[in-house]
Amino acid sequence: MLKHNMDWLRRSMALLLSSFFIILSTGVNAYDATSYTDNTEHHNIPLRLTASSITKIDLKPWLYIHNSNDVTEIANLKLQNNNQNQWRKLTSNDLRKIGAKNTWLSFSLYNPNDQLSRIIALDNPLMDSIKLFHLVNNELLNIEHMGDTLPFDQRPLQSNLFLYPFDIKPGELHTFYFKIDNRGSLNFPLVLWSKNDFSHAIETQSLANGFQIGILIAIGVFSLFIALASGSFSYSYYSGYVICLTVIVASIHGIAFQYLWPNWPSLQQLAVPVLIPLALAFALMFTEKVMQLKYHSKPMLLLGRYLAVYCILLSLIVSFIDFKFSLYLLSFSVIFISFILIVFSLIQVFKRTKNARLYAIGRIGLFVGSLFTGLMYLGYLNWAVFPQTPVMIGLTFEVVIMAAVLAMRYNDERKAKLQMQQKALEQAIRLQQNRDEALRAEAEANERLEQMVAERTLELEVTLRELNEANQKLTQQNTIDSLTGVKNRSEFDRRLTAEGRISRRQQTSLALLMLDIDKFKAINDEHGHLAGDHSIKVIATTISDYLKRPTDLVSRFGGEEFAIILPNTDSEGAMTLAEHVRLAISKLSINWEGSPIPLFVSIGVSAAVVETEEHPTLLLEQADKALYQAKRGGRNQVCQFSPE
């Protein structure tokens, strides 16, 4: 009964541990598996290979494992090959075992007709030691020693994977023996490739790995710069967490060994075990800051700090203890601390702590990805994706979500600082007000200052008006009447409103003139519309010539009507200007196709100091009434509006 319970416990722990340390103990398998019917024949029955064979073959169904771990040399192994009971087909249980010492694997290839070139690819960069024996027709041809316990430049091909290229001639039988020593699992994803297809596959894999590592590096470095610039512990801990994850992922893919420490195999052996507890420590400290455990839960704060100290100590001693024990210790630590972090986040979600929900989503996303990877690795799920894909997606998702949480927290802190500054400013204003009330002399000085400000404001209004006029020249297409070149109706309405406000504020008189061409219909009927248009343009030019001030405005009000705005002008000045314009137009002599066209205009005048917002419109109506009074009085005259 005790044995049964221990076996159940061991299987349960294997399922949980694999959810994270599938990366540590198995490496990366970038190729699809090829289905074969299980072959129970002896290991010396070779895989038949021809030019028409597929260019990517999963060799797992053709791998045999030796039952004994006592054989250390190839010569002794060949002596035992006569006893076929020493070899059996490689199973999934063999690949999941932790620790491999003097473990022998073998497979054979036979080429009946073709000259072929192939590459054997072992896609597990974390294998400690692999000794490959290549036999052709049972004669030893070559020996290669590979693994991450050797310098990187000793590999047959300079790649983060373990590669062995070879040529096979017609009629040759090639047998390969692998002597494996590995502290981790016996995960042995062996694939036979053609050279062309392998080049394409390795480029795709490198692109995917580079993209993921690039994202992690970008987020980590950006967080580090933010931490240095702002002095924020949250960004410091998050930057440490992401940088540790980046190096771990690069080590798992073999990229760190290839580019960072190719001549230091011992560092490759220590990188992942040392960095995993460091990453956990940074995650705990980051959680403390983001969840603000100091203010929400003292027990959670203390537990997080104790676990962070434990992780730092574990990082220091993990390289000095037995690897198998350290693997289980790290696995337990990862699962336990990940569970604690999820519990922390869920508790804060129930307490409605700000940003806790998004934080919990990130943690749960990583956990779910790790769980799916573990289930795929143990054979409980059979999806058409790589086993490491869910955990890598979960890892990237978690890092991005945490970056969003950190950005939101930074924004909250910035808003809090702004509110504090606003409160301080308000207090300073109140203090200033109290001081002003106590010092009457200073109040009088402030009054004089306000008077000066009013004068400067008036000057500013004049300047703004001049700037507005300059701006109007730049927007002529929207403000100029296309026929006459003077302002159009929309510009007149806008200017009337503005000048009315100035008149009201400064208490100055505003004058409006409404001008209409007398008997204009007769001109059109007798000489044509082109003659009428020409007459309108001549009159517009004449009016513009008599407006000397930059603030005066003439606009085509509609058809043969014109409207004139005269700021700061009383009724007497407006009447004088109107009479000058009328006389000038009556003296015009226009010939159209040999026929003279006499021109006369009637003008209505209205002037007053604007009192309300509606007053400018009233002035316009009054000028219009005065115009029609001039029309009724016999035309070719100027009339001023009067209530009678």
MIVO-714049 format. One line per field, with one value per residue (C-alpha): residue in one letter; residue number from 0; x, y, z. Coordinates in steps of 0.001 Angstrom, whole numbers. Layout:
res: (A_...)
n: (NUM_...)
px: (X_...)
py: (Y_...)
pz: (Z_...)
This chain:
res: (M_L_K_H_N_M_D_W_L_R_R_S_M_A_L_L_L_S_S_F_F_I_I_L_S_T_G_V_N_A_Y_D_A_T_S_Y_T_D_N_T_E_H_H_N_I_P_L_R_L_T_A_S_S_I_T_K_I_D_L_K_P_W_L_Y_I_H_N_S_N_D_V_T_E_I_A_N_L_K_L_Q_N_N_N_Q_N_Q_W_R_K_L_T_S_N_D_L_R_K_I_G_A_K_N_T_W_L_S_F_S_L_Y_N_P_N_D_Q_L_S_R_I_I_A_L_D_N_P_L_M_D_S_I_K_L_F_H_L_V_N_N_E_L_L_N_I_E_H_M_G_D_T_L_P_F_D_Q_R_P_L_Q_S_N_L_F_L_Y_P_F_D_I_K_P_G_E_L_H_T_F_Y_F_K_I_D_N_R_G_S_L_N_F_P_L_V_L_W_S_K_N_D_F_S_H_A_I_E_T_Q_S_L_A_N_G_F_Q_I_G_I_L_I_A_I_G_V_F_S_L_F_I_A_L_A_S_G_S_F_S_Y_S_Y_Y_S_G_Y_V_I_C_L_T_V_I_V_A_S_I_H_G_I_A_F_Q_Y_L_W_P_N_W_P_S_L_Q_Q_L_A_V_P_V_L_I_P_L_A_L_A_F_A_L_M_F_T_E_K_V_M_Q_L_K_Y_H_S_K_P_M_L_L_L_G_R_Y_L_A_V_Y_C_I_L_L_S_L_I_V_S_F_I_D_F_K_F_S_L_Y_L_L_S_F_S_V_I_F_I_S_F_I_L_I_V_F_S_L_I_Q_V_F_K_R_T_K_N_A_R_L_Y_A_I_G_R_I_G_L_F_V_G_S_L_F_T_G_L_M_Y_L_G_Y_L_N_W_A_V_F_P_Q_T_P_V_M_I_G_L_T_F_E_V_V_I_M_A_A_V_L_A_M_R_Y_N_D_E_R_K_A_K_L_Q_M_Q_Q_K_A_L_E_Q_A_I_R_L_Q_Q_N_R_D_E_A_L_R_A_E_A_E_A_N_E_R_L_E_Q_M_V_A_E_R_T_L_E_L_E_V_T_L_R_E_L_N_E_A_N_Q_K_L_T_Q_Q_N_T_I_D_S_L_T_G_V_K_N_R_S_E_F_D_R_R_L_T_A_E_G_R_I_S_R_R_Q_Q_T_S_L_A_L_L_M_L_D_I_D_K_F_K_A_I_N_D_E_H_G_H_L_A_G_D_H_S_I_K_V_I_A_T_T_I_S_D_Y_L_K_R_P_T_D_L_V_S_R_F_G_G_E_E_F_A_I_I_L_P_N_T_D_S_E_G_A_M_T_L_A_E_H_V_R_L_A_I_S_K_L_S_I_N_W_E_G_S_P_I_P_L_F_V_S_I_G_V_S_A_A_V_V_E_T_E_E_H_P_T_L_L_L_E_Q_A_D_K_A_L_Y_Q_A_K_R_G_G_R_N_Q_V_C_Q_F_S_P_E)
n: (0_1_2_3_4_5_6_7_8_9_10_11_12_13_14_15_16_17_18_19_20_21_22_23_24_25_26_27_28_29_30_31_32_33_34_35_36_37_38_39_40_41_42_43_44_45_46_47_48_49_50_51_52_53_54_55_56_57_58_59_60_61_62_63_64_65_66_67_68_69_70_71_72_73_74_75_76_77_78_79_80_81_82_83_84_85_86_87_88_89_90_91_92_93_94_95_96_97_98_99_100_101_102_103_104_105_106_107_108_109_110_111_112_113_114_115_116_117_118_119_120_121_122_123_124_125_126_127_128_129_130_131_132_133_134_135_136_137_138_139_140_141_142_143_144_145_146_147_148_149_150_151_152_153_154_155_156_157_158_159_160_161_162_163_164_165_166_167_168_169_170_171_172_173_174_175_176_177_178_179_180_181_182_183_184_185_186_187_188_189_190_191_192_193_194_195_196_197_198_199_200_201_202_203_204_205_206_207_208_209_210_211_212_213_214_215_216_217_218_219_220_221_222_223_224_225_226_227_228_229_230_231_232_233_234_235_236_237_238_239_240_241_242_243_244_245_246_247_248_249_250_251_252_253_254_255_256_257_258_259_260_261_262_263_264_265_266_267_268_269_270_271_272_273_274_275_276_277_278_279_280_281_282_283_284_285_286_287_288_289_290_291_292_293_294_295_296_297_298_299_300_301_302_303_304_305_306_307_308_309_310_311_312_313_314_315_316_317_318_319_320_321_322_323_324_325_326_327_328_329_330_331_332_333_334_335_336_337_338_339_340_341_342_343_344_345_346_347_348_349_350_351_352_353_354_355_356_357_358_359_360_361_362_363_364_365_366_367_368_369_370_371_372_373_374_375_376_377_378_379_380_381_382_383_384_385_386_387_388_389_390_391_392_393_394_395_396_397_398_399_400_401_402_403_404_405_406_407_408_409_410_411_412_413_414_415_416_417_418_419_420_421_422_423_424_425_426_427_428_429_430_431_432_433_434_435_436_437_438_439_440_441_442_443_444_445_446_447_448_449_450_451_452_453_454_455_456_457_458_459_460_461_462_463_464_465_466_467_468_469_470_471_472_473_474_475_476_477_478_479_480_481_482_483_484_485_486_487_488_489_490_491_492_493_494_495_496_497_498_499_500_501_502_503_504_505_506_507_508_509_510_511_512_513_514_515_516_517_518_519_520_521_522_523_524_525_526_527_528_529_530_531_532_533_534_535_536_537_538_539_540_541_542_543_544_545_546_547_548_549_550_551_552_553_554_555_556_557_558_559_560_561_562_563_564_565_566_567_568_569_570_571_572_573_574_575_576_577_578_579_580_581_582_583_584_585_586_587_588_589_590_591_592_593_594_595_596_597_598_599_600_601_602_603_604_605_606_607_608_609_610_611_612_613_614_615_616_617_618_619_620_621_622_623_624_625_626_627_628_629_630_631_632_633_634_635_636_637_638_639_640_641_642_643)
px: (0_2830_4586_1377_957_4573_4185_1030_2791_5775_3524_1639_4861_6155_3037_3359_7100_7006_4765_7795_10926_10039_12296_15123_15114_14079_15432_13615_12143_11508_10333_7092_6900_6375_3980_5197_3751_5632_8390_9379_12143_15829_17848_20040_17175_17990_15869_15768_16750_16440_16336_12532_12386_10958_13561_12663_12426_11820_14265_12608_10706_14060_16033_17043_18387_20838_19573_22893_24577_27877_29296_31779_33513_32258_34366_32626_29282_29935_30851_27462_25548_25370_22957_19899_18130_20449_18617_14992_12928_13239_10019_8596_9249_12961_12984_11401_13911_16124_19837_21590_24963_26631_23334_23659_21253_21557_19923_20921_20432_20663_20927_20416_20797_21460_24232_22779_23827_22057_22275_21462_19996_19640_17418_18224_20953_21116_22620_25800_27840_27134_29713_28711_30234_29659_30077_29881_29329_30253_33601_34221_34407_34294_33892_32422_32187_29503_27644_27433_30226_32643_33626_31243_33848_34366_31022_31055_28821_28677_25021_23059_21759_23923_24405_26297_26523_27423_27247_25853_26801_24788_24827_26216_24898_25445_25115_25201_25840_25326_26901_25025_25874_23397_22308_18863_16318_17114_15073_16587_14670_16703_15714_17249_17236_18231_20577_18278_15206_17228_18571_15032_13797_16692_16165_12494_13361_16076_13637_11038_13618_15141_11731_10866_14271_14177_10845_12210_15421_13501_11137_13971_16285_13446_12398_16010_16291_12983_14237_17482_15653_12837_14488_11459_11997_9074_10838_14147_12670_10717_13808_15775_12961_12745_16535_16811_14032_15784_19062_17207_15360_18562_20379_17596_17747_21568_21837_23558_26187_26743_27129_27714_30037_31115_34377_32862_30894_30740_28774_26311_25807_25126_23165_19673_19806_21250_18996_15676_15653_16914_13988_11633_13162_12686_9096_8335_9816_8035_4744_5275_5645_2923_325_1362_1364_2885_-482_-2875_-1537_1368_1332_1575_4353_6400_5831_6917_10095_10990_10509_12644_15489_15074_15336_18494_20112_19018_20637_23925_24017_22309_25591_27141_24483_23588_22028_19102_18265_18641_16333_13571_14251_14037_10918_9201_10279_8950_5580_5144_6129_4090_1103_1722_1910_-1370_-2997_-1653_-3098_-6502_-6776_-6043_-8606_-11267_-10139_-10546_-6927_-6057_-4249_-4628_-6974_-4566_-1668_-3642_-4416_-695_237_-2571_-1626_1917_637_-1844_823_3195_455_-374_3305_3591_513_1847_5242_3687_1530_-1852_-2353_-1519_-1714_-171_2218_5631_5511_7343_4994_2317_4839_6692_3410_2428_5823_5664_2035_2925_5862_3761_869_3265_4705_1156_561_3778_2850_-556_1070_3535_624_-1176_1934_2294_-1322_-855_2181_244_-2588_-134_1395_-2068_-2922_352_-387_-3843_-2392_142_-2653_-4648_-1571_-1015_-4621_-4333_-1150_-2801_-5695_-3276_-1210_-3382_-426_356_-3301_-3047_100_-1781_-4551_-2056_-596_-4017_-4441_-1150_-2249_-5482_-3486_-1237_-4333_-5689_-2389_-2470_-5959_-4744_-1789_-4019_-6319_-3364_-2244_-5772_-5724_-2440_-3958_-6940_-4644_-3441_-6977_-8348_-9925_-12376_-12930_-12713_-15535_-14301_-15886_-15001_-11938_-13494_-14603_-17507_-20657_-19305_-16248_-18522_-20641_-17581_-15996_-19255_-19448_-15813_-16058_-19322_-17586_-14706_-17190_-19054_-15889_-14236_-17488_-16603_-19055_-19464_-20850_-22388_-23062_-25377_-24849_-26982_-26481_-29424_-31341_-28925_-31533_-31760_-27994_-28242_-31246_-29764_-26081_-25991_-24821_-21133_-21590_-23369_-20460_-18008_-20025_-20010_-16209_-15657_-17853_-16102_-12731_-13985_-15314_-12046_-10089_-11971_-11394_-8039_-7876_-6825_-9731_-12357_-14025_-16067_-17818_-20139_-23319_-25212_-25907_-25426_-25346_-22259_-21839_-19170_-17960_-16340_-14993_-14547_-16622_-19602_-22604_-21142_-17931_-19906_-22183_-19176_-17483_-20749_-21264_-17701_-18234_-21587_-20130_-17091_-19318_-21672_-18692_-17548_-17749_-17950_-18169_-19267_-18930_-19197_-22235_-21885_-23174_-24050_-23629_-25440_-25761_-27979_-26403_-27946_-25987_-26370_-23959_-24054_-22104_-22827_-24561_-25504_-24482_-27517_-26868_-24571_-27364_-29734_-27320_-27249_-31048_-31097_-28578_-30694_-33803_-31911_-30880_-34452_-35370_-32778_-34306_-37769_-36440_-35369_-32111_-28555_-28432_-27234_-29671_-29002_-31254_-33694_-36534_-39052)
py: (0_2384_1574_2270_5643_6602_5701_7841_10711_10403_10505_13548_15390_14564_16062_19289_19596_19202_22289_24526_22402_20862_23674_22769_19043_18533_21352_22504_20273_22268_19493_17632_13963_11423_8611_5066_1738_426_-1923_-4620_-6077_-6012_-2844_-3936_-3807_-525_2322_2009_5367_6353_9561_9401_9195_12147_14763_14937_11718_11461_8767_8009_4949_3573_4129_1210_1460_-885_-2508_-2335_795_-982_-729_2132_1400_738_-2397_-4016_-2923_-4634_-7831_-7788_-7142_-10893_-11075_-9365_-9387_-6563_-4112_-2957_-223_3242_4243_7509_6350_6107_9712_11034_9471_11909_11140_9066_7386_5182_5026_3654_4374_3066_3099_2045_3367_1447_3077_607_2818_6566_8949_10984_13685_13929_15701_14157_16863_16478_19317_19309_21906_20949_17474_17183_14659_12753_10486_9513_6457_6276_2822_2049_-1610_-2400_-590_2423_5545_8482_9465_12802_14108_16743_18318_21504_20306_20938_24280_25357_25347_21577_20810_19362_22245_25600_25577_25833_22331_19204_18392_15660_15748_12652_11166_7739_5886_3219_-148_1152_290_3133_2367_5057_4518_7254_7050_9524_11004_13597_14944_15894_13744_11453_13553_12654_14366_12925_13898_12981_15921_16716_19685_22049_21421_21648_25078_26353_24852_26194_29685_29593_28335_30970_33695_32550_32251_35612_37275_35989_36815_40226_41036_40023_42033_45124_45010_44265_47030_49553_48736_49091_52560_53596_52297_54268_57423_57282_55419_53107_49776_48286_48808_47613_44308_43821_44538_41952_39430_39896_39880_36609_35077_36275_34591_31415_31190_31926_29199_26679_27326_27074_30634_31952_29198_29979_33759_34739_32132_29664_28828_28458_25187_25292_28553_26907_24163_26679_29408_27917_26474_29725_32131_30369_31147_34659_35184_33927_36353_39285_38125_38098_41558_42903_41484_43168_46569_46242_44759_47228_44432_46838_48578_45697_42596_42361_38511_38317_40918_38905_35603_37163_38569_35285_33415_36009_35457_31693_32033_34155_31603_28767_30563_30703_27061_25265_24785_22970_20297_17137_17928_15531_16795_20397_19690_18467_21302_23901_22261_22289_25910_27046_25326_26417_30048_30270_28944_31472_34353_33289_33056_36520_38005_36313_37519_41057_40682_39810_42817_44949_46085_48213_46362_43028_41593_42236_40873_37683_37238_37368_34838_32463_32745_31575_28768_27532_27584_25618_23134_22471_21989_19497_17585_17443_16297_13499_12410_13438_15996_15440_18822_19675_22195_21957_20936_24082_26392_26817_27661_30089_31776_31894_33325_36075_36807_37087_39424_41722_41763_42577_45417_46755_46439_48327_51054_51469_51654_54259_56274_56044_57244_60132_61157_60953_63221_65696_65719_66362_69190_70596_70502_72216_74869_75442_75824_78324_80309_80398_81551_84276_85401_85626_87597_89967_90543_91388_93852_96616_98352_95282_95160_98678_97704_94741_97092_99242_96102_95035_98407_97923_94417_95875_98325_95544_93477_96264_96461_92708_92890_95373_93155_90111_91982_92838_89216_88161_90415_88879_85446_86481_87184_83592_82249_84298_81329_81035_84782_86551_86937_85368_87996_91266_90402_91899_89922_87525_87243_84641_86775_89818_87934_86769_90233_91913_89700_90403_94182_94239_92674_95165_98065_96737_96215_99545_101566_102868_103543_100955_102061_99883_100882_98964_99859_98743_99460_101397_99900_96965_94737_97183_96952_93160_93286_95890_94978_91401_89702_90080_93843_93568_91577_94156_96946_95133_94719_98402_99547_97109_98573_102141_101374_99679_102745_104928_102586_103699_102043_98372_97703_98904_96111_95988_92778_91664_91098_89427_90060_93806_94680_95585_95926_98069_97839_100967_100276_103201_105478_107615_108429_111716_110060_107194_109642_111570_108425_107162_110439_110364_106795_107708_110729_108753_106013_108492_110044_106687_106404_102799_101757_98246_97259_100913_101673_103874_102476_105092_103796_105083_103627_104066_103799_103187_104130_102999_103729_103166_101843_98123_97210_93536_90461_90937_94648_94180_92307_95125_97673_95630_95649_99393_100029_97857_99865_103116_101699_101053_104509_105911_103754_105046_108623_108569_106521_107839_109176_108403_107956_107523_105310_107059_105505_107702)
pz: (0_874_-2397_-4334_-2605_-3253_-6932_-7168_-5425_-7763_-10832_-9490_-8765_-12254_-13808_-11809_-12116_-15856_-16156_-15668_-15932_-19238_-20483_-18123_-18524_-22135_-24272_-27414_-30103_-33252_-35586_-36081_-35160_-37939_-37121_-37584_-36610_-33600_-34751_-32248_-34414_-33519_-33535_-36448_-38971_-40724_-41997_-45767_-47306_-50981_-53012_-52941_-49128_-47256_-46410_-42712_-40720_-36991_-35861_-32535_-33891_-35161_-31972_-29754_-26225_-24584_-21418_-19610_-18225_-17590_-21117_-21499_-24831_-28342_-28601_-25623_-26992_-30351_-28525_-26816_-30033_-30694_-27787_-29221_-25842_-24736_-27039_-27039_-28651_-27053_-25235_-23912_-20353_-21158_-22383_-19186_-16800_-14924_-15188_-17860_-17278_-19925_-21814_-25349_-28232_-31774_-35194_-38733_-42257_-45514_-48949_-51809_-54889_-54422_-53461_-50567_-48118_-44793_-41415_-38063_-35798_-32034_-30883_-27171_-26505_-22797_-23259_-21177_-23164_-26376_-27957_-31504_-33215_-36962_-38544_-42266_-43117_-39470_-39790_-37538_-39701_-37287_-33628_-32559_-28992_-28387_-25469_-23445_-21155_-24048_-25626_-28351_-31144_-30794_-32420_-35969_-37135_-35332_-34321_-31099_-31947_-32078_-35780_-37580_-41419_-43438_-46952_-47726_-50893_-52731_-51018_-47710_-44266_-41766_-38072_-35400_-31694_-29123_-25695_-23497_-20123_-18951_-15588_-16874_-18689_-21603_-23995_-27369_-30249_-33124_-36693_-40058_-42495_-46016_-46038_-47949_-45832_-42643_-43642_-44152_-40867_-38807_-40254_-39235_-35772_-35321_-36386_-33834_-31046_-31922_-31958_-28486_-27012_-28707_-27055_-23651_-24138_-25268_-22279_-19830_-21060_-21281_-17704_-16575_-18125_-16544_-13178_-13487_-14552_-11988_-9105_-8944_-7168_-9078_-12409_-10942_-9761_-12972_-15058_-13058_-13498_-17289_-17770_-15793_-17922_-21089_-20161_-19087_-22413_-24356_-22385_-22985_-26725_-26649_-27959_-24823_-25053_-28729_-28413_-24762_-23222_-25947_-24142_-20660_-20584_-16791_-16999_-19379_-16782_-13999_-15825_-15654_-12079_-10696_-12594_-11911_-8142_-8893_-11268_-8530_-6030_-8402_-9086_-5350_-4787_-7865_-6573_-3203_-4857_-7502_-5128_-2390_171_2701_2919_2222_3993_6440_6539_2739_2842_5350_3537_239_1781_3490_205_-1632_880_448_-3363_-3128_-783_-3099_-6045_-4102_-3031_-5940_-7801_-4812_-4251_-6164_-9523_-9221_-5760_-6915_-9875_-7579_-5127_-7901_-9311_-5935_-5363_-8748_-8321_-4702_-5278_-8510_-6569_-3769_-6270_-7872_-4421_-3537_-6725_-6299_-2696_-3837_-6639_-4058_-2006_-5158_-5056_-8050_-10917_-9067_-11692_-14565_-12506_-11758_-15465_-16286_-13594_-14523_-18220_-17469_-15246_-17886_-20596_-18355_-17482_-21153_-21932_-19092_-20254_-23817_-22583_-20480_-23417_-22018_-24806_-28453_-30174_-33524_-31952_-30346_-26663_-25576_-27519_-24771_-22034_-24322_-25256_-21593_-20637_-23272_-22371_-18676_-19336_-21532_-19027_-16179_-18253_-18656_-14892_-14224_-16705_-15033_-11622_-12883_-14251_-10897_-9071_-11503_-10962_-7185_-7416_-9548_-7017_-4216_-6202_-6882_-3186_-2326_-4928_-3506_-13_-1329_-2987_230_2126_-414_-118_3668_3337_848_3212_6056_4026_2593_1072_-938_-1997_-3388_-5269_-6698_-7824_-9692_-11156_-12370_-14067_-15880_-16854_-18272_-20373_-21590_-22329_-24505_-26355_-26715_-28215_-30800_-31572_-31802_-34144_-36374_-36268_-37115_-40160_-41266_-40809_-42873_-45796_-45603_-45704_-48582_-50298_-47417_-46781_-50187_-52688_-55935_-58229_-56514_-54438_-51292_-48230_-48519_-46428_-43956_-43206_-42758_-40191_-38251_-38295_-37262_-34159_-33244_-33746_-31811_-28797_-29020_-29250_-26252_-24191_-25117_-25369_-28829_-31641_-34412_-37821_-40555_-44187_-46502_-50223_-53163_-56902_-58289_-61225_-61451_-63097_-65959_-66493_-66720_-69008_-71364_-71429_-70143_-66994_-67845_-67900_-64552_-63090_-64416_-62803_-59458_-59584_-60457_-57571_-55146_-56176_-55708_-52216_-51218_-52336_-49827_-46857_-45478_-42078_-41783_-39448_-41971_-43944_-47134_-48135_-50870_-48942_-51757_-55430_-56044_-52311_-50258_-46486_-44826_-41206_-39708_-36180_-33779_-36074_-35080_-37267_-38550_-39755_-41297_-43196_-44510_-45808_-47338_-49214_-50584_-51832_-53444_-55272_-56468_-57922_-59607_-61413_-62842_-66599_-67825_-71470_-72288_-75942_-76975_-74762_-71661_-68356_-65676_-62096_-59005_-55513_-52477_-49014_-45577_-42431_-38830_-35922_-32159_-29187_-28936_-25671_-26047_-28025_-30297_-30896_-33989_-35741_-34831_-36321_-39538_-39697_-39081_-41881_-44174_-43321_-43965_-47362_-48342_-47052_-49523_-52276_-51539_-51369_-55002_-55038_-55474_-51927_-48378_-45519_-41830_-39784_-37513_-35521_-37338)
